[in-house]
Amino acid sequence: MSTAAAPKARFEREVEEFLRTCRRLLSARGEGNSAAHAATALRQYQQLSEPAQLRFFEHLDLDFGPVPAEVLAAAQRYAADPTVQTLLTLTAVAEPPRQELLRRLNRAPGGTAMIVQMRRQLLRMLPQHPQLVAVEADFCHLLSSWFNPGFLEMQQVDWNSPAQLLEQIIEHEAVHAIDGWDDLRRRLQPDRRCFAFFHPQLPAEPLIFVEIALLTEMPAAIAPLIDKSAQPAAPKRFKVAAFYSISNCQPGLRGVSLGNFLIKRVAERLHAEFPSIRMFCTL
């Protein structure tokens, strides 16, 4: 075997070993066996190189999709006899097996975080490999369900929050960059608010956060709101809540609807805390 061929052969073996574990996971009976196979599969995936990860996604597309002939036959039976049973059969055969594979991978400790990371890598590859769009759609479908806002916890971020969380707020601010700790401290003063969504499986990682200025009147510009040298407003009856920044911290959740739900929940929280607020706006 040539020197150039050796690495390719090695990563092909790694992919095949990983796929064998995935097939065992899909065929496993019992929660205990399933969780053990899922944990093994996640460890194997973490060791794959980027080319090997791409090959895995290609296998998901080609080998873990619905069988067209079975879908067509089930669709024809449903069209001829549209009963609940024929509809359930059609639904079952139309669902790609890769969705069940991802559900079972999610049973392992850290599975949710790893699947979010998988989708982040898949999204990065998608522009050069558009044939993987169906695989991406299945990831998005499942994550949209698992990260339903009803499962999420909203927390206020303030200066007393853990340093690791504050560092993530600085790192992930995507609209108006935070210029160090002094800038962050100003954004967390009593006339400012910051709220974030968290998921029970990623308790230390914010998914998305929004920053709000509490004001006595509608702002004319954004600059005064993010001026770190500005003095905090004296306690007053705030009348306006200006949402001036919202940032997604998890690229693997792109396209999963979280922002609107966070803003609505924050508005309800602020109205309860400050009944004098009658106007909510975005900048």
N, C-alpha and C positions, 0 to 999 in steps of 0.2 A: 504494500500500500504506500502511495506517495506521501510525502510530508504534508502536502496541501490537503490531501483527502482525509488524513487522520482526524483533524478536529471535526470535520463534517460527520464522519462516521461516529465519532463519540457523541455528538449532540443528537444524532439520529437514535442512538441507543438510549440516551437519556429520555428522549421524547417517548420512545416506545415503552420504556419502563413506566413512565408516568401514565401513559394511556392505559397500560394494563391495570394499574392501580385504579384508574377512573372507572374502568369496566367492572372491576371487582366491587367498587363502591356502588355502582348502579345495580348490581345483581345481589348485593348483600341483603340479608334478612336480619331484622333485629336492630334496635337502636345502638346497642353496644358495638357490634361489628361495624355498623355504618360509621359511627363516630371515629373508630380506630382507623378505618381505611381513609376517611376524610382527612384526619390529622397527617397520615403518611403522605397523602396526595399533596397537601399544602406544603409540606416540607420539601417534597420533590420539585414542586413548581418554583419555590423560592430559589432553588439551585440552578434553574434553567437559565441559559444565556438568552439574550434578546432574540437571536435567530431561532432558538429552540422554542421560545414563547410564541413567536410568529407561527412556527410549524404547528404548535398545539392549537392555536386559533383556527388555522386552516383545517385541521382535523375536526374541530368542533363544527365547522361549516359543512364539511363533506361527509363525515361519518356519524354525526350526532344530530342530524336533521330529520324531519318527518319523511316517511317513505311516500313518494308521490302517488304510486299506484294504490296504496292503502287509503290515502286521503281521497283520491278520486272515487274509489269504490264506496267509501263511507258517505261521501257527498251525494253520490247517485242514489244510495239507499235512502238517505234522508229526504232527497227531493221526491222520491217515489212514495215515501211513507214518513211524513214529518212528525214523528212521535218524540217524546222525551228521550226514549232509549236510543233511537237512531241519532238524535242530536248529541247525546252524551258520548256515543261511540265516535262520532265525527270529531267532537272536541278533543277526545283522548288521542286519536291517531294524528290530529293536526298539530298537537303540541310537540315541539322538538324535544327529543330526549335530553339535549344539552340543558334545558331548563331544569329538569329533575336532577341532573348532575350538579348544577350549581346549588340547588336547594340542599343536596346532601353534603356538598363541600361546606356549606354554611353551618353544618352541625358541629364542626370541629371548633375548638377554642381558637379565637382569632379569625374565624372563617369570614365573618362579615367584612372586617377590615381588609382581608386579603382579596376578596372579590371586588371591593371598591378599587383596590390597587390594580387588579387585573384589568378592570374596565379603563382605568387611566392609561395603562399601557396600550390597550386595544384602540382607544381613541387616538392616541399618538400615531399608531400605525395605519389607521383607516384611510387617510388621504392617499397613501401610496398603495393601499390594498383595499379598494372599494368593494371587492367581492365579499368582504367580511361584514357587510352592512347588516345581514340577517342575524349574525352572531351578536353584533352590537345591540340590535333591537331587543334581543332576548335579555342581555345584561340590563338594559335600561328598563325593560318591563318589570323584571324582578326587583331591581333596586328601588323603583318607584313605589312598589308595594311595601318593601321592607322599611323604606324611609318615609312612609306615610306620615304627615305631620301629627296625626293622632298618637303615634308612637314616640314622638320627640319631646324632649324637655327644654323649655325655654329658661335660660338663666341670665340674670343681670351680671355683667362684667364691671367690676369697679377696682379701685386702686388696691383693695385688700384681696383681690383674687390671686390665685397661685401665680408665681413668677412665670412658670412654663406657659400658662394660658395667656398672660400678658404679652409674652414674647411672640406667641402665635398671632395675636391680634396685630402687632407691629408688622410681622412678616407678611401676613395675608391681606392687609389693607390694600385694596385694588383701585380705589377711586381717588383718594387724596392721601398720598403717602404720609406716614407718620414719621416725623423727624426726631426719633429718639425718645427717651423716657420722659423728658420735660413736655414734649408735644403730647405724648399719651396721657400724662397726668392731667394736662389741661382738658383733654377730651373726656376725662372721667370726673370732672368737678361736679358740684351739686346742680349746676344748670345744664349739664350734659348727661346723656344716658347712652349705654351700649348694652345690647342684648344679643344673645346667641342661642342657636339651636344645638342640642346635643342628642346623640343616640345612645341608648343603654349599652350597646356593644362597642361604642367608641367614647367612653365617658370623659376622657381627658382631651378629646379633640373637638373643637368647634366645627360644625358643618358650614355655618353661614352666620354672619353677624351684621347688625345694623347700628349705625350711630345717629343720635338724635340731639338736636339743640332745642332747649326749652326757652321760649322767648315771650316777650310781651306784645310783639307785633310781627307782622309778616316781614321776613328778611328781604332786602333788596339785592343782596349779592352773597355769594358763598364765602368770599375771602375773610370777612370778619368772623365767621363761624369757626374757621380753622386756624386763626391767628393764635399761635401758642403764647404770645406775650399779652394777649387780651386778659383783662381782669374778669374773674367770674362775676356774673350779675348778682346783685344783692337779692336776698329772698323777696320774691314778689308773687303776685298772683299771675302765674304763667297763663297765657292765652293761646299760644301757638306752639306746636311741636313740629319742628322741621327735620325730616329724614334726609340727611345730607350725604350718606354713604352706606352702601350695602356691598358686602364682599363674600364670595364663595371660597371656602377654605379647602374644599375637596374636589380637585379636578375630575376624579372618578365619578362624581355625582352630577356632572354637567348635564343639563337637560332635565334633571329631576326637579320638579316644581317645589321650591321651598320658600323663595323670597316673598311672594305675596302672602303666604300664610304667616310668616314671621312678622311682617309689617302689620297685618291685621291683629295678631295677638298682642304685639307691642302697643298698638293704639288702644286696645281694650285695657291693658295694664296701666298705661299713662292716664287714661281718662278716669280710672278708679282711684289713682294716686292723686291726680290733680283735676278735680271736677271743673275747675275754672277753664281748662283747655277746651276750646270750642273749634279750633281749626288745626287740621293736620295737612302738611304739604311736603312735597319732595323737591329737592334741588339737584 
